Amino acid sequence: MIGQDLGGRYEILTRIGGGGMALVYKAHDVLLNRKVAVKVLRQQFVHDEEFIRRFRREAQSAAALSHPNVVSIYDVGQEEDIHYIVMEYIEGHNLNEIIQERAPLQPEEAVRIAMQIADALDHAHQNHIIHRDIKPHNILIGKNGRVKVTDFGIARAVTSSTITQTGSVIGSVHYFSPEHAKGVNTGEKSDLYSLGIVLYQMLTAKLPFLGESPISVALKHLQENFEDPRVVNPHIPQSVENVILKAMRKNPSERYASAHEMQADLDTCLRPDRLKEPKITFVHVNDMEETRVMPAIRGDIRAVETAERERPIAKTAASGDKAYKEEEAAAAKPKGWKKPLTIVGVTLIILGLFIGGFIWLLGVLDVAEVNVPYVVGKTEIEARQMIEAAGLKIEDPVVHEHHKEIPKDQVLSQSKMNMRVKEGSLIQITVSDGPELEELGNYVGKALQTAIDELGALGISEKQIVIVPLYSEEAPDTVIQQSPEPGEEYNPESVEFTFTVSKGRETVPMPNLIGKSLDEAKDLIKANELTLDDADILYEPSYLHQKNYVISQDPYKPKDQVSKGAVLSIRVSSGPPADAKEHQFNITISPAEAGKTSEIRIVYSDSRGENIEWDKRQITTTQTFPVTVLVAPDTEARVTVYRDNQFIDSKTITYEELLQGSNSSTLNIPGEEVQPTEAPAQAEVTESDEPIEEEQQEQQQEQSEQQP
């Protein structure tokens, strides 16, 4: 159903609940752009025409209700064999969850909730709608604290073909009114009885009637008294207990006359002047459902009744025929004694035969009585052996029911116990099928949150889900393996799910390949389990990088977190452009003073950059240093020499000069006879310094010419 559109309008998002008759989904109403709840009829009921007819009629009746404490019905529809009801979506919890988590509740909170339920029931009863399934599961508490009653009228759609379905009528037996348990028509006061049980459970954290089977619980509603709420929880005010006692009277005439009357009593029961009021009492009314001892009736009651009915008739006949009989008797006397004697003889013979036959019949019918063995808690095989060993028989078929706490194949209940019965009597036993198992869906390939949401709608808590993260090729948070396996049956109460969830590919920090040789870059890429194809190695000319050295890398920058196996590309230098020219400066330089050490530093500027330091060295004698520069078209290259941190000289070559065949040039820097001109403290030579350099070169040349 998830992802399906109903009526071209309701997009099913996730499952949020369900019962024996229907599943409930959270959906998006694309027309009105709002969240709604969609209740979809289970597939096993889609061919029950009577159920569908009542289901639709009752849903439409509930849609007529408009009250702040009633979940609104928006739409009823059918799409192929899918029957659905669209209703208001309440974000919060149902009352059953709150009771399980926090009960017993404070009287103030319990009374506030009960008042809102009573208000909703009053509105429904005024519209001639009886809920018939009031229980905490059908009470929603929104995040704002407002109470919403849901499932109005749905219980009335249950037919004889669905009465035994799990979670329908039988599932609500703890909240049945006595008249509901008897199967007679229920009225408005049946809802008030159920509300009394809900209030009892909120304040005591327990149900008034429990039993080994739904039938035993129903009988307790009819025959037994429940434990007073204040005995279970002494903190309940007497006035609040009185409300519960009155709402839960077995005789409907002793309950509240209406939901409005019960709401009014709830509204005042916490006033200080009522908290310690006397306990409510009721005049005893003979209840025909009470268990009582009846006197033994001997003889055939039908024969007695027949005799009583025939006695007046016989009396009348006797008075009317008296003269006729007297005359007949007088006429019979002269006939003698032989005929009466014959009659008496025949009569005695017949009477003897009758007595003998009766004695024989009593011998046949007088079957021995045996004790019924107690087999509850035994396995079905053991129970069958014990019952048959006692001379009794098990009634077929054996009844099977799911039970959360009783193991599979163990007897839940028996029809007769602690008594003597005729040998050969039938004993009905009910055997547990264990907890009702669910079939696990296939969540492999789905998002983890989808699996958690769907399992949560089935009553599975997140504590029952173990998540194992694992690097894989799947998208992050995708289920790649599950346990139990898809299609396996599981017990929702004890199952533990294990989902192996993808963390995506394992990531590594992207290495810095720029400036590395191609071989070094390939080694780094392989070490980090990345991928570089030959087609992704691009070559291009470069002034800045040597041949076969990496210029750039894409699409990942250094230190980016990259998934293992990721594909990248690099640009590698193929060397300088074809039109670039190389030139060699041969620099001959002497120490500042002969025989002493001087520090020289050579800096050059060319197409690869400005003020690139070639080298810094210590010299004691005159030495020549070759400095190679690279010149691009329409540019020039320059070499600058520093000695003992002082600017000494520089030389420039242009691209046009190189075109004329000048591949090398010489720069001579003499020693102590030269008076160097101090250069600026900065290592850089700007364009504004060029006239000064030319003037210094001219002065040096004049000095050298004057020397002998």
VEXRORO-235698 format. One line per 10 residues: number of its first residue (from 1); for each residue x, y, z of C-alpha. Coordinates in steps of 0.5 Angstrom, whole numbers. Example, Ala and Ser with C-alpha at 12.3 -4.5 7.8 and 13.67 -1.06 7.14 Angstrom:
# VEXRORO-235698
1> 25/-9/16 ~ 27/-2/14 $
# end
This chain:
# VEXRORO-235698
1> 0/0/0 ~ 6/5/2 ~ 7/10/-4 ~ 0/8/-7 ~ -5/13/-9 ~ -12/12/-7 ~ -18/16/-11 ~ -12/20/-15 ~ -12/24/-8 ~ -9/21/-2 $
11> -2/19/-3 ~ 0/13/3 ~ 6/15/6 ~ 7/10/12 ~ 3/5/16 ~ 1/7/23 ~ -3/2/26 ~ -8/-3/25 ~ -13/-8/28 ~ -17/-14/26 $
21> -21/-11/21 ~ -17/-5/18 ~ -10/-3/17 ~ -9/5/18 ~ -4/9/14 ~ -1/16/15 ~ -3/19/8 ~ -2/26/4 ~ -8/29/1 ~ -5/32/-5 $
31> -11/36/-6 ~ -12/40/0 ~ -4/39/2 ~ -5/36/9 ~ -4/30/13 ~ -10/25/14 ~ -11/18/17 ~ -13/13/12 ~ -17/6/15 ~ -17/1/9 $
41> -21/-5/10 ~ -17/-12/11 ~ -17/-16/5 ~ -21/-22/8 ~ -27/-18/9 ~ -27/-15/2 ~ -32/-20/-1 ~ -37/-20/5 ~ -43/-16/2 ~ -46/-15/9 $
51> -40/-13/12 ~ -38/-8/7 ~ -45/-5/7 ~ -46/-4/14 ~ -38/-1/14 ~ -40/4/9 ~ -47/6/12 ~ -44/7/19 ~ -38/10/17 ~ -42/15/13 $
61> -46/16/20 ~ -40/17/23 ~ -38/23/18 ~ -44/26/20 ~ -41/28/27 ~ -38/34/28 ~ -35/35/35 ~ -28/37/38 ~ -27/31/41 ~ -29/26/36 $
71> -24/24/30 ~ -27/28/24 ~ -29/23/18 ~ -27/27/11 ~ -29/21/6 ~ -31/14/4 ~ -29/11/-2 ~ -27/5/-6 ~ -22/3/-11 ~ -23/-4/-14 $
81> -23/-8/-8 ~ -20/-3/-3 ~ -25/0/1 ~ -23/6/5 ~ -25/11/10 ~ -21/18/10 ~ -21/21/17 ~ -17/27/21 ~ -10/25/23 ~ -8/26/30 $
91> -1/27/32 ~ 0/24/39 ~ -1/17/43 ~ -7/13/44 ~ -10/12/51 ~ -7/5/52 ~ 0/7/51 ~ -1/13/56 ~ -4/8/61 ~ 2/2/60 $
101> 7/8/61 ~ 4/12/66 ~ -2/9/70 ~ -4/10/75 ~ -6/17/73 ~ -7/23/77 ~ -15/23/79 ~ -15/30/76 ~ -12/28/69 ~ -16/22/69 $
111> -23/26/70 ~ -21/31/65 ~ -20/25/60 ~ -26/22/62 ~ -30/28/61 ~ -28/29/54 ~ -30/22/52 ~ -37/23/56 ~ -38/30/52 ~ -36/26/45 $
121> -41/20/47 ~ -46/25/49 ~ -46/28/42 ~ -46/22/38 ~ -52/19/42 ~ -56/25/41 ~ -54/24/33 ~ -57/16/35 ~ -50/13/34 ~ -47/8/39 $
131> -40/7/39 ~ -40/0/42 ~ -33/-1/42 ~ -30/4/47 ~ -23/2/50 ~ -17/6/51 ~ -14/4/44 ~ -20/8/41 ~ -18/14/45 ~ -13/19/42 $
141> -9/24/46 ~ -6/30/41 ~ 0/33/43 ~ -4/39/45 ~ -8/35/50 ~ -14/34/47 ~ -18/28/47 ~ -21/25/41 ~ -25/19/40 ~ -25/15/34 $
151> -28/9/31 ~ -35/11/31 ~ -40/6/29 ~ -35/1/26 ~ -36/-4/31 ~ -43/-4/29 ~ -41/-7/22 ~ -39/-14/25 ~ -43/-20/23 ~ -43/-27/25 $
161> -38/-28/20 ~ -33/-24/23 ~ -35/-25/30 ~ -29/-29/32 ~ -24/-25/28 ~ -18/-23/32 ~ -18/-16/35 ~ -25/-15/33 ~ -31/-16/38 ~ -27/-22/42 $
171> -21/-17/43 ~ -25/-12/46 ~ -28/-17/51 ~ -25/-13/57 ~ -29/-7/56 ~ -36/-10/54 ~ -42/-9/58 ~ -46/-14/61 ~ -52/-14/55 ~ -46/-13/50 $
181> -43/-20/53 ~ -50/-23/53 ~ -51/-21/45 ~ -57/-17/46 ~ -58/-10/43 ~ -54/-5/46 ~ -56/2/48 ~ -53/8/50 ~ -52/6/57 ~ -47/0/54 $
191> -42/6/52 ~ -42/9/59 ~ -41/2/62 ~ -35/2/58 ~ -33/9/59 ~ -33/7/67 ~ -28/1/65 ~ -23/6/62 ~ -24/11/68 ~ -22/5/73 $
201> -16/3/68 ~ -13/10/68 ~ -14/10/76 ~ -12/3/78 ~ -7/1/72 ~ -11/-6/72 ~ -18/-8/69 ~ -24/-10/73 ~ -24/-17/70 ~ -19/-22/68 $
211> -20/-29/65 ~ -16/-35/62 ~ -21/-34/56 ~ -25/-29/53 ~ -31/-33/54 ~ -29/-33/62 ~ -28/-25/62 ~ -35/-24/59 ~ -38/-29/64 ~ -35/-25/70 $
221> -38/-18/67 ~ -45/-22/67 ~ -44/-26/74 ~ -38/-23/78 ~ -37/-16/82 ~ -31/-13/81 ~ -26/-10/86 ~ -27/-3/89 ~ -22/2/85 ~ -21/5/92 $
231> -18/-2/95 ~ -13/-2/89 ~ -11/5/89 ~ -13/8/96 ~ -11/15/93 ~ -18/15/89 ~ -23/20/92 ~ -29/17/94 ~ -33/22/89 ~ -29/19/83 $
241> -30/12/86 ~ -38/13/86 ~ -38/15/79 ~ -34/9/77 ~ -39/5/81 ~ -45/8/78 ~ -43/7/71 ~ -41/0/72 ~ -47/-3/75 ~ -49/-9/71 $
251> -57/-7/71 ~ -57/-1/66 ~ -63/2/69 ~ -58/4/75 ~ -53/7/71 ~ -53/14/69 ~ -59/16/65 ~ -54/19/59 ~ -47/21/58 ~ -49/28/59 $
261> -51/26/66 ~ -44/23/67 ~ -40/28/64 ~ -44/33/69 ~ -42/28/75 ~ -35/28/73 ~ -35/36/72 ~ -36/36/80 ~ -33/30/83 ~ -27/34/85 $
271> -30/39/88 ~ -27/40/95 ~ -34/39/98 ~ -35/32/95 ~ -28/29/95 ~ -30/25/102 ~ -38/24/100 ~ -41/17/103 ~ -40/11/98 ~ -46/10/94 $
281> -51/5/95 ~ -56/1/91 ~ -62/-2/92 ~ -61/-9/91 ~ -65/-12/84 ~ -66/-19/83 ~ -61/-20/77 ~ -63/-26/73 ~ -56/-27/71 ~ -53/-28/78 $
291> -51/-35/79 ~ -55/-39/85 ~ -57/-45/87 ~ -63/-48/85 ~ -67/-54/89 ~ -67/-61/86 ~ -73/-62/81 ~ -76/-70/82 ~ -80/-73/77 ~ -82/-70/70 $
301> -84/-63/70 ~ -87/-64/64 ~ -91/-69/66 ~ -93/-65/72 ~ -95/-59/68 ~ -99/-64/63 ~ -103/-66/69 ~ -104/-59/72 ~ -107/-57/65 ~ -111/-63/65 $
311> -114/-63/72 ~ -120/-58/70 ~ -122/-62/64 ~ -122/-69/68 ~ -126/-65/73 ~ -131/-63/68 ~ -132/-69/65 ~ -133/-73/71 ~ -139/-69/73 ~ -142/-69/67 $
321> -142/-77/66 ~ -143/-79/73 ~ -150/-82/72 ~ -148/-85/65 ~ -142/-89/69 ~ -147/-91/75 ~ -151/-94/70 ~ -146/-98/67 ~ -143/-100/73 ~ -150/-103/75 $
331> -150/-106/69 ~ -144/-110/69 ~ -145/-113/76 ~ -149/-119/74 ~ -144/-121/69 ~ -140/-125/74 ~ -133/-126/77 ~ -129/-129/71 ~ -128/-123/67 ~ -125/-118/72 $
341> -120/-124/74 ~ -118/-124/67 ~ -117/-117/67 ~ -113/-117/73 ~ -109/-123/71 ~ -107/-119/64 ~ -106/-113/68 ~ -101/-116/73 ~ -97/-119/67 ~ -97/-113/63 $
351> -95/-109/70 ~ -89/-115/71 ~ -87/-114/64 ~ -87/-106/65 ~ -83/-107/71 ~ -78/-112/68 ~ -77/-107/62 ~ -76/-101/67 ~ -71/-105/71 ~ -67/-107/65 $
361> -67/-100/62 ~ -65/-97/68 ~ -59/-102/68 ~ -57/-99/61 ~ -58/-92/63 ~ -55/-92/70 ~ -48/-90/67 ~ -42/-89/72 ~ -40/-82/74 ~ -33/-80/74 $
371> -28/-74/76 ~ -26/-70/70 ~ -19/-69/70 ~ -16/-62/71 ~ -12/-61/64 ~ -11/-54/64 ~ -3/-52/63 ~ -2/-59/60 ~ 0/-61/53 ~ -6/-63/48 $
381> -3/-70/48 ~ -2/-70/55 ~ -9/-67/56 ~ -12/-72/51 ~ -9/-78/55 ~ -11/-76/61 ~ -19/-75/59 ~ -19/-81/55 ~ -16/-85/61 ~ -22/-82/66 $
391> -27/-85/61 ~ -29/-79/58 ~ -28/-76/51 ~ -25/-70/48 ~ -30/-66/43 ~ -28/-65/36 ~ -26/-60/33 ~ -21/-58/39 ~ -21/-50/39 ~ -15/-46/38 $
401> -13/-39/40 ~ -7/-35/40 ~ -5/-33/47 ~ 1/-28/48 ~ 3/-32/55 ~ 1/-39/54 ~ 6/-43/50 ~ 4/-47/44 ~ 0/-53/44 ~ -1/-52/52 $
411> -9/-52/54 ~ -12/-46/56 ~ -18/-48/58 ~ -23/-54/59 ~ -31/-54/59 ~ -32/-58/65 ~ -27/-58/71 ~ -28/-60/79 ~ -34/-64/78 ~ -37/-71/76 $
421> -40/-73/70 ~ -43/-79/66 ~ -37/-84/63 ~ -36/-82/56 ~ -38/-75/57 ~ -35/-70/52 ~ -30/-65/54 ~ -29/-59/50 ~ -21/-56/51 ~ -18/-50/48 $
431> -11/-50/46 ~ -6/-45/45 ~ -3/-43/39 ~ 2/-39/42 ~ 3/-31/41 ~ 0/-29/34 ~ 6/-29/29 ~ 7/-24/24 ~ 10/-25/17 ~ 16/-21/16 $
441> 17/-16/10 ~ 23/-15/6 ~ 26/-9/8 ~ 33/-10/4 ~ 34/-4/-1 ~ 29/0/3 ~ 31/6/7 ~ 32/4/15 ~ 27/9/17 ~ 22/6/13 $
451> 23/0/16 ~ 23/3/23 ~ 16/6/21 ~ 13/0/19 ~ 15/-4/24 ~ 13/1/29 ~ 6/1/27 ~ 6/-7/28 ~ 8/-5/35 ~ 15/-6/35 $
461> 19/-1/39 ~ 26/1/37 ~ 29/-3/43 ~ 28/-9/39 ~ 32/-6/33 ~ 39/-7/32 ~ 43/-3/27 ~ 50/-5/24 ~ 53/0/20 ~ 57/-3/14 $
471> 61/1/8 ~ 58/-1/2 ~ 56/1/-5 ~ 49/2/-3 ~ 47/9/-2 ~ 47/11/6 ~ 42/9/11 ~ 40/3/6 ~ 38/-4/9 ~ 43/-9/6 $
481> 41/-15/10 ~ 36/-17/15 ~ 35/-22/21 ~ 30/-25/21 ~ 30/-26/13 ~ 24/-24/9 ~ 18/-28/10 ~ 20/-31/16 ~ 14/-31/22 ~ 16/-28/28 $
491> 13/-26/35 ~ 12/-19/36 ~ 13/-19/44 ~ 20/-22/44 ~ 23/-22/37 ~ 30/-18/36 ~ 31/-15/29 ~ 38/-14/26 ~ 39/-9/20 ~ 45/-9/17 $
501> 45/-1/14 ~ 50/2/9 ~ 54/7/11 ~ 56/9/4 ~ 63/8/1 ~ 69/8/6 ~ 72/15/5 ~ 79/18/5 ~ 82/25/5 ~ 84/27/-2 $
511> 92/27/-3 ~ 95/33/-6 ~ 98/31/-12 ~ 99/38/-15 ~ 107/39/-16 ~ 108/31/-16 ~ 111/27/-21 ~ 106/23/-25 ~ 109/17/-22 ~ 109/20/-15 $
521> 101/22/-16 ~ 100/15/-19 ~ 103/11/-13 ~ 99/16/-8 ~ 92/15/-12 ~ 93/7/-11 ~ 95/7/-4 ~ 88/11/-2 ~ 84/6/-7 ~ 82/11/-12 $
531> 81/11/-19 ~ 85/14/-25 ~ 84/12/-32 ~ 89/13/-37 ~ 84/17/-41 ~ 83/22/-35 ~ 91/24/-35 ~ 91/30/-39 ~ 97/33/-42 ~ 98/41/-43 $
541> 104/46/-44 ~ 106/49/-37 ~ 112/55/-36 ~ 111/53/-28 ~ 111/46/-28 ~ 117/41/-31 ~ 115/36/-36 ~ 111/30/-33 ~ 109/34/-26 ~ 102/35/-24 $
551> 99/42/-26 ~ 92/41/-23 ~ 87/35/-20 ~ 79/35/-21 ~ 74/34/-19 ~ 76/33/-11 ~ 81/38/-8 ~ 86/36/-3 ~ 84/34/4 ~ 77/33/1 $
561> 73/27/4 ~ 73/22/-2 ~ 69/15/-3 ~ 74/9/-4 ~ 74/8/-11 ~ 72/15/-14 ~ 75/17/-21 ~ 79/23/-21 ~ 83/26/-27 ~ 89/30/-27 $
571> 93/35/-32 ~ 100/34/-33 ~ 105/38/-36 ~ 108/37/-42 ~ 114/42/-42 ~ 114/49/-44 ~ 110/51/-50 ~ 114/50/-57 ~ 115/58/-58 ~ 118/59/-51 $
581> 126/60/-52 ~ 131/58/-47 ~ 137/63/-45 ~ 143/62/-41 ~ 146/67/-37 ~ 154/65/-35 ~ 155/70/-29 ~ 162/70/-27 ~ 163/73/-20 ~ 169/75/-15 $
591> 169/75/-7 ~ 168/83/-5 ~ 176/82/-2 ~ 181/77/-5 ~ 182/71/0 ~ 176/73/4 ~ 169/69/4 ~ 163/73/1 ~ 156/70/0 ~ 153/71/-6 $
601> 145/70/-8 ~ 142/70/-15 ~ 135/71/-17 ~ 132/71/-24 ~ 125/73/-27 ~ 122/70/-33 ~ 116/66/-36 ~ 116/62/-30 ~ 115/68/-25 ~ 118/74/-21 $
611> 124/74/-17 ~ 125/66/-17 ~ 131/65/-12 ~ 136/61/-16 ~ 141/59/-11 ~ 145/62/-5 ~ 153/60/-4 ~ 159/62/0 ~ 165/64/-5 ~ 173/65/-3 $
621> 175/65/-11 ~ 172/68/-17 ~ 167/63/-20 ~ 162/62/-26 ~ 155/60/-25 ~ 150/58/-31 ~ 143/61/-30 ~ 138/58/-35 ~ 132/62/-36 ~ 125/61/-40 $
631> 123/67/-44 ~ 116/67/-47 ~ 114/71/-54 ~ 114/79/-52 ~ 117/78/-45 ~ 124/79/-43 ~ 128/75/-37 ~ 133/78/-32 ~ 138/76/-27 ~ 140/80/-21 $
641> 146/78/-17 ~ 147/80/-9 ~ 154/80/-6 ~ 154/80/2 ~ 146/82/2 ~ 148/88/-3 ~ 145/89/-10 ~ 151/88/-15 ~ 149/88/-22 ~ 143/85/-26 $
651> 142/83/-34 ~ 136/83/-38 ~ 135/79/-45 ~ 129/80/-49 ~ 125/75/-53 ~ 127/79/-60 ~ 134/78/-58 ~ 133/71/-57 ~ 130/70/-64 ~ 137/73/-67 $
661> 141/67/-64 ~ 143/70/-58 ~ 143/63/-53 ~ 147/65/-48 ~ 151/72/-45 ~ 156/73/-40 ~ 156/78/-34 ~ 162/79/-30 ~ 162/82/-23 ~ 170/84/-21 $
671> 172/84/-13 ~ 175/89/-9 ~ 177/94/-14 ~ 169/95/-15 ~ 166/100/-11 ~ 159/97/-11 ~ 153/101/-10 ~ 148/99/-5 ~ 141/96/-7 ~ 135/97/-3 $
681> 134/93/3 ~ 128/89/-1 ~ 130/83/-5 ~ 126/85/-11 ~ 128/89/-17 ~ 122/93/-19 ~ 121/97/-26 ~ 122/104/-22 ~ 130/101/-20 ~ 132/100/-28 $
691> 134/107/-29 ~ 139/106/-23 ~ 141/100/-25 ~ 143/103/-32 ~ 147/108/-28 ~ 151/104/-24 ~ 153/100/-29 ~ 156/106/-33 ~ 159/108/-27 ~ 162/101/-26 $
701> 164/101/-34 ~ 168/108/-33 ~ 172/105/-27 ~ 174/99/-30 ~ 177/103/-36 ~ 181/108/-32 ~ 184/102/-28 ~ 191/101/-32 $
# end
